[in-house]
Amino acid sequence: MAENCSRNSFFRLPTEIIQYIAYLLPRDIDMVNFAQCCPWLAAKTLPGHSSIWRSRFIDLYDVTRQYASNEVKVEYQIRAIVLSQSISFKFGQKEAQTLWLEVLRDMLRESYWLLESNGPYTSKNHQKIRDILSNSELLNRPVSGYSQKDAGSPSDLFCATQLCLTGLALDPLMSVQCLRTDYDVGVVYGYRAENSRPIVLENKLDLQKLLHIRNFWLRHLLCPTEATFHASYINLAPRYKPRSWVSLDPLNFERSYFRGIRRTPDYVVQPPDLVRGFCEPIADFQGGFSGWRRICFVIYQWDQEQPPVLSANDGTEPALDENAGPFEAKWPPPDFESDFYLVQVYEGVILPEGRMMIGTWIDLLETLDKGPFIFWKR
């Protein structure tokens, strides 16, 4: 073998050239076949310190930290093997499903870190996830154990990963078709007492309730047979539809207060709908993800026949300015029923990407009027 190598000019090429040739091969199996041609090629191309692994990894994935050479090889091989599997949650979440979700979770988190540090950016992880889920049932059947009579509760990892994929699921090009059986309408509308608990309690998210609400909106926005919001959503101009992985809003680590006026394109409300509320971070990881934020706010109109009582700012909202006329009234008012023509209270969660919120609302004047909401930032 040594004599043949010395006579063949190919075997006298520098290691860097050999590795570059292997890197240029289109598929992983082509690279493996190349390395198996002889022990000499295997020794040049397959070790962890080979440049092939880092080059192929950078081509496919976002790089958010410095991997050691051996780490890059292991991470590349894990993703190549795991993501190539056809995974079903028909019978619940077992070891294979958990590993698959963990890889998706890590890729999502990397895309968030990249957006946070670099601003607007085309995420390689995003494109990879889109390609994977285009051939997966994960978004079409967003329920763990959907073929089982008693599937049990889905894991926090499953719920959180699904929620973080909401922007992608709402892309009509993904052709997601959620079923009515993929959510419990009693949970979505809080019909029973056990379903009316807060979405955030003691720094813990009710991920299952959020997923029921998310699945409800997937069904009603994307399914033509529902004949509810589908036509309105599909006919929205592209600039009004959700856009995922565009930019990441910076996370404020303290509670912040806000106020404003609700505006609808091409429609003027008189008197205006006023909005005030607060947003605060949820410190703990939820389902393996950080960056969740709780948001609570009220949308209201003063009763025009009952002028509000003016009051000085107490520090629980932005300071008054020259445009603060509608907000100079004492807050909270002494009597909701007599002071308001409209008052609706919202509690929700801003998803880690920072561009979408999901939650529930209730009308304080007509308490039977309540339901789910989903808002997104253009």
C-alpha positions in Angstrom: 0.0 0.0 0.0 2.8 2.4 0.9 4.5 1.7 -2.5 1.3 2.4 -4.4 0.7 5.6 -2.5 4.2 6.8 -3.3 3.5 6.2 -7.0 0.0 7.8 -7.1 0.2 11.6 -7.2 -3.3 11.8 -5.5 -1.8 10.4 -2.3 0.8 13.1 -2.3 -1.8 15.9 -2.1 -1.7 17.9 1.2 -4.2 16.8 3.9 -6.1 20.2 3.5 -6.8 19.4 -0.2 -8.0 15.9 0.6 -10.3 17.2 3.2 -11.6 20.0 0.9 -12.4 17.4 -1.8 -14.3 15.4 0.8 -16.1 18.5 2.0 -17.3 19.3 -1.5 -19.1 16.0 -1.9 -22.8 16.7 -1.9 -24.1 14.1 0.6 -22.8 12.7 3.8 -23.0 9.2 2.4 -20.8 10.3 -0.5 -18.2 11.5 2.0 -18.4 8.2 3.9 -18.0 6.2 0.7 -15.0 8.4 -0.2 -13.4 7.8 3.2 -13.9 4.0 3.0 -12.0 3.7 -0.3 -8.9 3.0 1.8 -7.5 3.4 5.3 -5.3 6.2 4.2 -8.3 8.3 3.1 -10.2 7.4 6.3 -7.3 8.6 8.4 -7.2 11.9 6.5 -11.0 12.7 6.5 -12.8 11.1 9.5 -11.0 12.3 12.7 -12.6 14.9 14.8 -9.9 17.4 14.0 -10.6 17.2 10.3 -11.8 20.6 8.9 -14.6 18.8 7.1 -16.9 18.7 10.1 -16.7 22.4 10.9 -17.1 23.4 7.2 -20.2 21.2 6.7 -21.7 22.4 10.1 -21.3 26.1 9.2 -22.9 25.5 5.8 -26.1 24.1 7.4 -26.5 25.6 10.9 -26.2 28.9 12.8 -22.9 29.1 14.8 -23.5 30.8 18.1 -20.5 29.5 20.1 -17.1 28.2 19.5 -17.1 24.4 19.3 -14.0 22.4 19.8 -13.2 20.3 16.8 -14.4 17.0 18.3 -17.6 18.7 19.6 -18.4 19.9 16.0 -18.1 16.4 14.7 -20.3 14.9 17.4 -22.9 17.7 17.0 -23.0 17.4 13.3 -23.4 13.7 13.4 -26.1 13.8 16.0 -28.1 16.3 14.0 -27.6 14.4 10.7 -28.8 11.2 12.3 -31.6 12.5 14.4 -33.1 14.9 12.0 -33.1 12.4 9.2 -35.6 10.2 11.1 -39.3 10.3 10.4 -40.7 11.0 13.9 -44.3 10.5 14.8 -46.1 11.4 18.1 -49.0 9.1 17.3 -48.2 7.0 20.3 -46.8 9.7 22.6 -43.3 10.9 23.4 -40.7 8.2 24.0 -36.9 8.4 23.9 -36.6 8.9 20.1 -39.2 11.7 20.1 -37.5 13.4 23.1 -34.1 13.4 21.4 -35.7 14.8 18.2 -37.4 17.6 20.2 -34.2 18.4 22.0 -32.3 18.9 18.7 -35.1 21.1 17.5 -35.1 23.0 20.8 -31.3 23.6 20.5 -31.6 24.9 17.0 -34.4 27.2 17.9 -32.4 28.6 20.8 -29.4 29.1 18.6 -31.5 31.1 16.1 -32.8 33.3 18.9 -29.3 34.0 20.2 -28.1 34.9 16.7 -31.0 37.3 16.2 -30.4 38.8 19.6 -26.7 39.5 18.8 -26.9 40.4 15.1 -30.4 41.8 14.6 -32.1 41.0 11.2 -30.5 37.9 9.8 -31.4 35.0 7.6 -31.2 32.0 10.0 -29.8 28.8 8.6 -31.4 26.9 11.4 -34.7 28.5 10.4 -34.4 27.2 6.9 -33.3 23.7 8.1 -36.3 23.5 10.5 -38.6 24.6 7.8 -37.3 21.9 5.5 -37.6 19.2 8.2 -41.1 20.2 9.3 -42.4 20.4 5.7 -42.1 16.6 5.7 -43.2 16.0 9.3 -46.6 15.7 11.0 -45.5 17.8 14.0 -47.4 20.9 13.1 -50.3 19.2 11.4 -50.9 17.0 14.5 -49.7 19.2 17.4 -50.8 16.6 20.0 -48.7 14.0 21.8 -50.3 10.6 21.7 -53.2 11.6 19.4 -54.1 8.0 18.5 -54.3 6.9 22.1 -57.5 7.0 24.2 -55.6 8.1 27.3 -52.5 9.7 26.1 -51.7 11.6 29.3 -50.3 15.1 29.5 -47.7 16.2 26.9 -44.3 17.1 28.2 -43.2 20.7 28.7 -40.6 20.2 26.0 -43.3 19.2 23.5 -45.6 22.1 24.4 -42.8 24.8 24.4 -41.3 23.6 21.1 -44.7 23.7 19.5 -45.4 27.2 20.8 -42.0 28.5 19.6 -42.9 27.2 16.1 -46.2 29.1 16.0 -44.9 31.7 13.5 -43.8 29.0 11.1 -47.0 27.1 11.5 -49.0 30.2 10.6 -47.2 30.5 7.3 -49.7 29.4 4.6 -46.9 27.9 2.6 -46.5 25.3 5.3 -50.0 24.0 4.6 -50.8 23.2 8.2 -54.3 21.7 8.8 -55.0 21.4 12.5 -58.0 19.3 13.6 -60.8 20.2 16.1 -59.6 17.3 18.2 -56.2 18.9 18.6 -57.5 21.3 21.3 -60.1 21.3 24.1 -62.5 24.2 23.6 -63.4 24.1 27.3 -59.7 24.9 28.1 -59.6 27.5 25.3 -62.6 29.4 26.6 -62.2 28.6 30.3 -65.7 27.1 30.6 -64.9 25.1 33.7 -63.5 26.4 36.9 -60.3 24.4 36.6 -59.7 26.0 33.2 -60.0 29.6 34.5 -56.7 29.7 36.4 -54.1 32.2 35.3 -51.7 31.4 32.5 -48.8 32.4 34.6 -48.8 31.4 38.3 -45.8 31.7 40.6 -43.4 32.1 37.7 -44.7 28.9 36.1 -46.3 28.9 32.6 -49.3 26.8 31.9 -47.8 25.5 28.7 -50.6 23.0 28.0 -53.3 25.7 28.1 -51.2 27.9 25.8 -50.9 25.1 23.4 -54.6 24.5 23.4 -55.1 28.2 22.5 -52.4 28.1 19.9 -54.0 25.0 18.2 -57.4 26.6 18.3 -56.0 29.5 16.3 -54.2 27.3 13.8 -57.5 25.6 13.1 -59.5 28.7 12.7 -56.9 30.8 10.8 -55.7 28.1 8.4 -58.6 25.6 7.9 -61.0 26.6 5.1 -63.8 24.3 6.3 -64.1 26.3 9.6 -65.3 29.3 7.7 -64.5 31.6 10.6 -61.2 33.6 10.2 -59.6 31.7 7.4 -60.7 34.0 4.5 -59.7 37.1 6.5 -56.3 35.7 7.4 -55.4 34.3 3.9 -56.4 37.6 2.3 -54.3 39.7 4.5 -51.6 41.6 2.7 -48.2 39.9 3.3 -47.0 42.8 5.5 -49.8 42.1 8.0 -49.1 38.4 8.3 -46.7 37.0 11.0 -43.0 36.9 10.1 -40.9 34.6 12.2 -37.1 34.8 12.7 -36.9 38.4 11.6 -35.6 40.1 14.6 -35.6 39.6 18.4 -36.8 42.3 20.7 -34.4 43.0 23.6 -35.6 41.5 26.9 -36.3 43.9 29.7 -35.5 42.2 33.0 -37.9 44.3 35.0 -41.6 44.9 34.9 -42.4 47.8 32.5 -45.7 49.7 32.1 -47.2 50.9 28.9 -50.2 52.7 27.6 -51.6 53.7 24.2 -54.5 53.9 21.8 -55.8 50.9 19.9 -55.8 51.6 16.2 -57.2 49.6 13.3 -56.0 50.3 9.8 -58.5 52.4 7.8 -60.9 52.6 10.7 -61.2 55.3 13.3 -62.9 54.6 16.6 -64.6 57.5 18.4 -64.1 57.7 21.3 -60.8 55.9 21.0 -60.1 52.5 22.7 -57.5 53.2 25.4 -54.9 50.6 26.4 -52.8 50.3 29.5 -50.9 47.4 31.1 -47.6 45.9 32.0 -45.1 43.4 30.8 -42.6 41.4 32.9 -40.1 38.6 32.2 -40.6 35.1 33.4 -37.2 34.3 34.9 -37.2 30.5 34.8 -36.7 28.4 31.7 -40.0 26.9 30.5 -39.9 23.7 28.6 -36.2 24.3 27.9 -36.6 27.8 26.6 -35.9 31.2 28.1 -37.2 34.6 27.1 -40.9 34.2 27.9 -42.7 37.3 29.0 -46.0 37.8 30.8 -48.2 40.6 29.5 -51.4 41.9 31.1 -53.4 44.9 29.8 -56.9 46.4 29.6 -58.6 47.9 26.6 -61.3 50.3 27.6 -63.6 53.3 26.8 -64.7 55.8 29.4 -68.5 56.3 29.7 -69.0 59.6 28.0 -71.8 60.5 30.4 -69.5 59.9 33.5 -66.4 62.1 33.2 -63.4 60.4 34.9 -61.8 61.7 38.0 -58.4 63.2 37.3 -55.4 62.0 39.3 -51.6 62.5 39.5 -49.3 59.8 38.2 -48.5 57.2 40.9 -45.4 55.8 39.2 -47.1 52.6 38.1 -47.2 53.7 34.4 -45.3 56.0 32.1 -45.1 59.7 33.2 -47.8 62.0 31.8 -46.9 64.1 28.8 -48.6 66.7 26.6 -50.5 64.0 24.7 -51.7 62.2 27.9 -55.2 63.7 28.0 -57.1 60.4 27.9 -54.9 58.9 30.5 -55.1 61.6 33.2 -58.0 59.9 34.9 -57.5 58.2 38.3 -56.5 54.5 37.9 -57.9 52.1 38.8 -61.4 53.7 38.8 -63.7 53.3 41.8 -66.5 51.7 39.9 -65.9 49.7 36.7 -69.6 49.3 35.8 -70.5 53.0 36.0 -67.3 54.5 34.7 -66.8 52.4 31.6 -68.6 51.9 28.3 -66.1 49.1 27.5 -63.5 47.3 29.5 -61.8 44.1 28.4 -58.9 42.5 30.4 -56.2 40.5 28.7 -53.6 38.1 30.1 -51.1 36.5 27.9 -47.6 35.4 27.2 -45.1 36.8 24.7 -43.3 33.9 23.0 -39.5 33.8 23.2 -39.0 35.2 19.7 -40.7 38.4 21.0 -43.1 38.9 18.0 -46.2 37.0 19.1 -48.5 36.9 22.1 -51.1 34.3 23.0 -53.6 34.3 25.9 -57.1 34.9 27.0 -59.4 37.9 27.6 -62.6 38.6 29.5 -65.1 41.5 29.4 -65.5 42.8 32.9 -69.0 44.3 32.1 -70.3 41.2 30.4 -68.3 38.4 32.1 -69.8 35.7 29.8 -67.9 37.4 27.0 -64.5 35.9 27.0 -62.2 33.9 24.8 -58.7 33.3 23.4 -56.5 35.8 21.5 -53.4 35.8 19.4 -51.6 39.0 18.4 -48.4 39.4 16.4 -46.0 42.2 15.6 -45.5 43.1 11.9 
